[in-house]
């Protein structure tokens, strides 16, 4: 492209000679800047050109020769042939920040009875020379410098030289865009209309974002009056115009603008600059996929490479794409969780759930980082923050789908609170509540968790909370129980500590209390063994005495029963006394069993064995007493023993 431009320029320069043209002076009659504070995200410029009082160019052209007061006729060697009007824009990033001249109008000039006149309509449509042109964030002012020249029939090379210089500038661009090529086409149209002596008007508005719904508002307005050089001052009445502009910041009407200016003496041009706010492509949570993210990434890269996006917006878009990628990964884990929840093992379900928590935590962390880093960044606050909030809200809705997901969300929020706010766990009650939330989800093993940043945070913070909870709530009581002598009097201390641990969400506290209680229980068992052994000795002694006593009573009972039975053999009482004999035999067997048990205590006795032995011995002693009482109750005469 550079080679083609260079050949074209050489042809233009070699085929024309330089002549001086008749200058039409440009007087700034009015300048307006909207009071709205445009932040960096208002990064696109649109510029409209309005030409008014076109019929008054005849006056300007004639006064160029004769002067305003027409005292004398100035004779020039060459006649005026064209009225050429241009606009110069500076510091446009799209054009490499070179100064680019736009050809606005080129009108053919005729002569009639030594007077010049040109057919310029007073109702030309507005010319939008650029539409949504990206600006650098450092640009605080925008302007189009207007130039008007009355060109003679012999100095047309001035126009050719202008075209040549502009084409050279454009040829130096490394990546010419469609916008650049349209401007090249305009220079071609200008030369073509001159060759045919036709009117030319800029028509290839450079539209970079066709069809996009941008927020646009008026930035500034300047009114340039085109006069002969002898006219030094131009006076416009600004009050009505300022009022109109302040009330119509979104769009200007050609006729209303003309009425508000109310100037009729010379032609004038109104340059209206608009700024447009960058709009991010809005997404819903369901739309976000890895494929969409990749397309968005390529789109913003292309826009940046072709200078359609400023540096800050590009940076914010890249960060937002990273955020969307985290969200998409969370959605993938959600899909795996939903599809496999009923079929997978608890371990796999725990890993799927933890994957969801990881990405949700990363989303929360990323959003928090953006809020902190871009606290004073208007591009983030005015454009991107709401998009982050929208995606975050979608993530929250997804996690409200079932009980496990809700607990996972609660766990992540708790984790974030604990990381950012030490006061969230500065009391035992707060720590208990936090530990309850941290343990509300079935998570993978600690070694699996520790392999990731999010999992390591869960393990680390849980340990920290539990260590603090143990020190403040359990440690003193555990030491007290450890130092206590095991006895029935200290048993309530053990029970109270055990109950306290059982209601705690501190798992390591439970373990430590359980160890202390287990140690106490061993000591208490030793204590109880001694007590039960003492009791066993007492019971054995009592059983031995009872055996001797009841053997005597049983012998007496048998003797009495035998004597009575013989004496009553003739009166039909045989069956009755036979039954009493059976009861007496059972009484004797019980005494013998008690005697045997009392003589055979447990070998290598343990607490439970001694307790069981004592219980059995005690029961047999009661059974012997019950047998004796029953026999005596059946026949008191049989129990009359000396």
Beta strands, then each sheet from edge to edge (+ up, - down):
strand 1: 22-33
strand 2: 44-52
strand 3: 80-89
strand 4: 100-112
strand 5: 115-118
strand 6: 127-134
strand 7: 144-152
strand 8: 200-201
strand 9: 206-207
strand 10: 215-227
strand 11: 268-277
sheet 1: 5+ 4- 3+ 7- 1+ 10- 11+ 2- 6+ 9+
sheet 2: 5+ 4- 8+
end
